[in-house]
Structure formats: C-alpha cells, structure tokens
Amino acid sequence: MNTALPDISAQEIAELAEAVMENHGFDFSAYSKASLKRRIVRVMMIRKLSFSDLKHQLVNNPDFFQDFLEEVTVNVTEMFRDPTFYRALANDIIPHLAALQQVKIWSAGCASGEEAYSFAILMDQSGLKNKTFISGTDVNRSVLKEAQKGSYSSRSMKTNADNYRACGLPGSLNDYFTTSYDTMSIHSEWKQNVLFSVHNLVSDAVFDVFNLISCRNVFIYFETSLQEQILDVFYRSLRPNGYLCLGSKETIRTDRFKKRFKPVNTQENIYQKIDF
C-alpha cells in the first residue's frame, strides 16, 4: 500500500495560483510558498486528489473553491493568546485609549473570534466597554460564522481560562460565558459592540478608521511584498497616533514602514502610527 504524501512543485503551485486568480479573483501569488504548499498538500491528502484533479475542481467548481479557500486560510487561535501581549496592552496602550471619546479596534484575520472577544472583555475590565467598538474580519466565511455565534467547546475553554488567569485579570473567564453541555457561549452583552465581516487583506481596501489594529500570527503566511501592501492598508486605516499590534513573532522589516511606525513595545511588537 502506497502511503506516500502527495507532492506539488513550485511550478504547480504557481499554476494553481494563476488559475485561482483568473477564475475567482483571489490572489495567492504573494503568499508564503512554503506555507501554501503545506496547506495545499493537506487538501490533496484529505480529499485524495491528484494535482490535475485539484486544478480541475478549482477551475470548474465554485463550491469546491470556497471549501478550498476555507481549508487553506484557516487559523487556529485562543482567547487571550500570548498573555504577555494583553498585559502590554493593559499597561502601555489602554491608558492612552481611555482619554478618547470612542475607541475603535480592528482584529484583522480574526478566525473564529477569540481575539475580538478577548478585546471586548479586556476593555470591560478597563472600564471602557461602553465606548469601544470592535470589528473582526477574516477571508474565511466558515470561521466567521463560528465567531458570530461566540460558542466554543468546553475543552478549548480550559486553555482560554488558563490564558485569562495568566493575564492577571480579576475573577474568572467563565464569568463571561454560559455553559450548555460541552459548549460555552459568551454572554450577549459582550457581543453587542463586536461586528464580524468578510475582508480580504490581500485585495480589499480601507473600510473604516481605527484607534488600534491587531494582526498577529498572520504575516508569517505572506511574502515581504504582500506584507508591505497590507501595512499600507493598516497605516491608512489608523487614526493619528493609532496603534498597530503585530505580536511577538512578527515585526516590521522594511525601511519604508519603519519610518511610518515607531515601536511602543519591542517585545510584543506594538507600534504607533507616525503622521507626516
């Protein structure tokens, strides 16, 4: 029995990207080739498809393309992921946001919504809940439906609760959720100021202006040219003196944007917009 993993060459990846762009208008050309290859191979393996079968389905079957897009772009996340990041927000950023009449936050690449709800809870703990609006966006429609429900498995909530405690926040994360069998759902009052919508960082433009943008664990999937393109969208989406959060694993690499953002917290790679 042949158990070898399917393989795909750089040329075949380029062919797929070209076919997807031509037929569906979605641009994979500047995605990290290594990451894209891993995810395409996974799709081929799970669905038992050859390269030619995969390409045929992508070109001729719109429903398959949507499924493919969701599988290739899916991101796993947690509530209060990387507690040091949330401690940095509480100590370095929120005191400045507190002086504003309204606070608008964009969780870009929000996946199933854990980060957006974490922001909602953190702003509540900081006494800013009633003047905060949070926008969570992702290209993956399937995970956005999960985000809108705000329901998570009790198994994953253990990790979420551990993260919450590590942030040093009072009480318990469970105070914000209702338990039903093996599912925990966030209380409706913390969903009121959170809106989830589809937005493609690769091709979509500015849709609002924000005081804080968080896009963590996303840039690793993009080539430098696409990172610059997205940073330009973020820069134009930030209000004067607004904050950009990239997280400890990401950073601004190019001189062009090092001149547009000044570091506020170098450990968590939190930047402030420089206006010209």
C-alpha positions as CSV (number, residue, x, y, z in Angstrom):
1,M,0.0,0.0,0.0
2,N,1.4,3.4,-1.0
3,T,1.2,5.8,1.9
4,A,3.5,8.5,0.5
5,L,2.3,12.0,0.9
6,P,1.2,13.8,-2.3
7,D,3.8,16.3,-3.6
8,I,3.5,19.5,-5.6
9,S,6.2,21.5,-7.3
10,A,6.8,25.3,-7.2
11,Q,5.6,25.4,-10.8
12,E,2.4,23.6,-10.0
13,I,1.8,26.0,-7.1
14,A,2.2,28.9,-9.5
15,E,-0.2,27.2,-11.9
16,L,-2.8,26.9,-9.2
17,A,-2.4,30.5,-8.1
18,E,-2.8,31.7,-11.7
19,A,-5.9,29.5,-12.2
20,V,-7.5,30.8,-9.0
21,M,-6.7,34.4,-9.8
22,E,-8.1,34.0,-13.3
23,N,-11.3,32.2,-12.3
24,H,-12.1,33.6,-8.9
25,G,-10.1,36.8,-8.5
26,F,-8.3,35.6,-5.3
27,D,-4.5,36.3,-5.3
28,F,-2.3,33.7,-3.8
29,S,0.8,34.8,-5.6
30,A,2.4,36.6,-2.7
31,Y,1.6,34.1,0.0
32,S,4.5,32.3,1.6
33,K,5.3,29.4,-0.8
34,A,6.3,27.0,2.0
35,S,3.1,27.6,4.0
36,L,0.9,27.5,0.9
37,K,2.5,24.2,-0.2
38,R,1.8,22.6,3.2
39,R,-1.8,23.5,3.1
40,I,-2.4,22.5,-0.5
41,V,-0.7,19.1,0.2
42,R,-3.0,18.7,3.2
43,V,-6.1,19.3,1.0
44,M,-4.9,16.9,-1.6
45,M,-4.2,14.2,1.0
46,I,-7.6,14.6,2.8
47,R,-9.6,14.7,-0.4
48,K,-7.4,12.1,-2.2
49,L,-6.8,14.3,-5.2
50,S,-4.0,14.4,-7.7
51,F,-2.7,17.8,-8.8
52,S,-4.7,17.6,-12.1
53,D,-7.9,16.7,-10.2
54,L,-7.3,19.6,-7.8
55,K,-6.8,22.1,-10.5
56,H,-9.8,20.9,-12.4
57,Q,-12.0,21.3,-9.3
58,L,-10.7,24.7,-8.6
59,V,-11.3,25.9,-12.2
60,N,-14.8,24.3,-12.7
61,N,-16.4,24.1,-9.3
62,P,-17.1,27.4,-7.4
63,D,-18.3,25.5,-4.3
64,F,-15.1,23.5,-4.2
65,F,-13.1,26.7,-4.4
66,Q,-14.9,28.1,-1.4
67,D,-14.2,24.9,0.6
68,F,-10.5,25.0,-0.6
69,L,-10.2,28.7,0.4
70,E,-11.5,27.9,3.9
71,E,-9.2,25.0,4.4
72,V,-6.1,26.8,3.1
73,T,-6.7,30.0,5.1
74,V,-8.0,28.5,8.4
75,N,-6.1,29.7,11.5
76,V,-6.4,28.2,15.0
77,T,-6.5,30.7,17.8
78,E,-7.3,31.0,21.5
79,M,-8.8,33.6,23.9
80,F,-6.1,35.8,25.5
81,R,-3.5,34.0,23.4
82,D,0.0,35.2,24.5
83,P,-1.0,36.7,27.9
84,T,2.1,39.0,27.8
85,F,0.6,40.7,24.8
86,Y,-2.6,41.5,26.8
87,R,-0.6,42.7,29.8
88,A,1.3,45.0,27.5
89,L,-2.0,46.4,26.1
90,A,-3.3,46.9,29.6
91,N,-0.1,48.7,30.8
92,D,1.1,50.6,27.8
93,I,-1.8,51.2,25.5
94,I,-5.2,51.3,27.2
95,P,-4.3,54.2,29.5
96,H,-3.9,56.3,26.3
97,L,-7.1,54.9,24.7
98,A,-9.1,55.8,27.9
99,A,-8.8,59.5,27.1
100,L,-10.7,59.1,23.8
101,Q,-14.4,59.6,23.4
102,Q,-14.7,56.5,21.3
103,V,-12.3,53.5,20.8
104,K,-12.4,51.5,17.6
105,I,-10.5,48.3,17.4
106,W,-9.8,46.1,14.3
107,S,-9.0,42.4,14.8
108,A,-7.7,41.5,11.3
109,G,-7.6,37.8,10.5
110,C,-9.8,37.1,13.5
111,A,-10.6,33.5,12.6
112,S,-13.3,32.2,15.0
113,G,-13.4,35.4,17.0
114,E,-11.5,34.6,20.2
115,E,-9.2,37.6,19.9
116,A,-12.1,40.0,19.2
117,Y,-14.0,38.8,22.3
118,S,-10.8,38.9,24.3
119,F,-10.5,42.6,23.4
120,A,-14.2,43.1,24.5
121,I,-13.5,41.6,27.9
122,L,-10.3,43.4,28.4
123,M,-11.9,46.8,27.6
124,D,-14.7,45.9,30.0
125,Q,-12.2,45.2,32.7
126,S,-10.6,48.6,31.9
127,G,-13.9,50.4,32.2
128,L,-14.1,51.2,28.5
129,K,-16.7,48.7,27.4
130,N,-19.5,51.3,26.6
131,K,-17.3,53.4,24.3
132,T,-15.5,50.6,22.5
133,F,-16.4,49.1,19.1
134,I,-14.6,46.1,17.8
135,S,-14.5,44.9,14.2
136,G,-13.4,41.3,13.5
137,T,-12.6,40.4,9.9
138,D,-11.4,37.3,8.0
139,V,-11.5,36.0,4.5
140,N,-12.8,32.6,5.7
141,R,-16.7,32.8,5.9
142,S,-16.9,29.5,7.7
143,V,-14.9,30.6,10.8
144,L,-16.7,34.0,10.8
145,K,-20.0,32.1,11.3
146,E,-18.4,30.5,14.4
147,A,-17.2,33.9,15.6
148,Q,-20.7,35.4,15.3
149,K,-22.1,32.5,17.4
150,G,-19.4,33.1,20.1
151,S,-19.7,29.5,21.2
152,Y,-16.7,27.3,22.0
153,S,-16.0,23.8,23.2
154,S,-15.6,23.3,26.9
155,R,-12.3,21.5,26.1
156,S,-10.8,24.6,24.5
157,M,-12.1,26.9,27.2
158,K,-9.7,25.3,29.7
159,T,-6.8,26.7,27.7
160,N,-8.6,30.0,27.3
161,A,-9.2,30.2,31.1
162,D,-5.6,29.5,31.8
163,N,-4.6,32.3,29.4
164,Y,-7.0,34.7,31.2
165,R,-5.5,33.9,34.6
166,A,-2.0,34.4,33.2
167,C,-3.0,37.9,32.1
168,G,-3.6,38.8,35.8
169,L,-7.2,39.8,35.2
170,P,-9.7,39.6,38.1
171,G,-12.3,36.9,38.5
172,S,-12.7,34.0,36.1
173,L,-13.2,33.9,32.3
174,N,-16.2,31.6,33.0
175,D,-18.0,34.7,34.4
176,Y,-18.4,35.9,30.8
177,F,-19.9,32.6,29.4
178,T,-22.9,30.4,29.8
179,T,-22.3,26.6,29.8
180,S,-24.6,24.2,28.0
181,Y,-23.5,20.6,27.8
182,D,-20.0,20.7,26.2
183,T,-20.3,24.2,24.8
184,M,-19.7,27.6,26.4
185,S,-21.3,30.7,24.8
186,I,-20.2,34.3,25.5
187,H,-22.9,36.4,27.1
188,S,-24.8,38.5,24.6
189,E,-23.9,41.8,26.3
190,W,-20.2,41.3,25.2
191,K,-21.3,40.6,21.6
192,Q,-23.2,43.9,21.2
193,N,-20.2,46.0,20.3
194,V,-18.5,43.4,18.2
195,L,-19.1,43.1,14.5
196,F,-17.7,40.3,12.2
197,S,-17.4,40.7,8.5
198,V,-15.6,39.3,5.5
199,H,-12.4,41.3,4.5
200,N,-9.6,40.1,2.3
201,L,-6.3,41.6,3.4
202,V,-4.8,40.7,0.1
203,S,-7.2,42.6,-2.2
204,D,-9.6,44.7,-0.1
205,A,-9.0,48.3,0.7
206,V,-9.6,50.5,3.8
207,F,-13.2,50.2,5.1
208,D,-13.0,52.2,8.3
209,V,-10.6,54.1,10.6
210,F,-9.4,52.7,14.0
211,N,-7.5,53.5,17.1
212,L,-5.9,50.1,17.3
213,I,-5.4,47.3,14.8
214,S,-4.3,43.8,15.8
215,C,-3.0,41.4,13.1
216,R,-1.0,38.7,15.0
217,N,0.3,35.4,13.6
218,V,-0.8,36.4,10.0
219,F,2.2,37.9,8.4
220,I,4.1,34.7,8.5
221,Y,1.9,33.4,5.7
222,F,2.8,36.3,3.3
223,E,5.9,37.3,1.3
224,T,7.5,40.7,2.0
225,S,5.8,42.4,-0.9
226,L,2.4,41.5,0.4
227,Q,3.3,42.4,4.0
228,E,4.1,45.9,2.7
229,Q,0.8,46.1,0.8
230,I,-1.1,45.2,3.9
231,L,0.9,47.5,6.1
232,D,-0.1,50.3,3.8
233,V,-3.8,49.4,4.3
234,F,-3.2,49.4,8.1
235,Y,-1.4,52.7,8.0
236,R,-4.3,54.4,6.1
237,S,-6.8,52.7,8.4
238,L,-5.3,54.1,11.6
239,R,-6.3,57.4,13.2
240,P,-3.5,59.8,14.1
241,N,-1.3,58.2,16.9
242,G,-3.2,54.9,16.4
243,Y,-1.6,51.6,17.4
244,L,-0.6,48.6,15.3
245,C,-0.1,45.2,17.1
246,L,1.8,42.5,15.3
247,G,2.7,40.3,18.2
248,S,6.0,38.8,19.4
249,K,6.5,36.6,16.3
250,E,6.1,39.3,13.7
251,T,7.8,42.6,13.0
252,I,8.1,45.5,10.5
253,R,11.0,44.6,8.3
254,T,11.2,47.2,5.6
255,D,12.7,50.7,5.9
256,R,9.6,52.2,4.2
257,F,7.3,51.3,7.1
258,K,9.9,51.6,9.9
259,K,9.6,55.3,9.1
260,R,5.9,55.3,9.4
261,F,5.6,53.4,12.7
262,K,7.5,53.9,15.9
263,P,8.0,51.0,18.4
264,V,6.0,51.3,21.6
265,N,6.7,47.8,23.0
266,T,9.5,45.9,21.2
267,Q,8.8,42.5,22.9
268,E,5.2,42.4,21.6
269,N,5.9,44.5,18.5
270,I,3.3,47.1,19.2
271,Y,3.8,50.2,17.1
272,Q,2.3,53.7,16.9
273,K,1.5,55.5,13.7
274,I,3.7,58.4,12.7
275,D,1.8,61.1,10.9
276,F,3.6,63.2,8.2
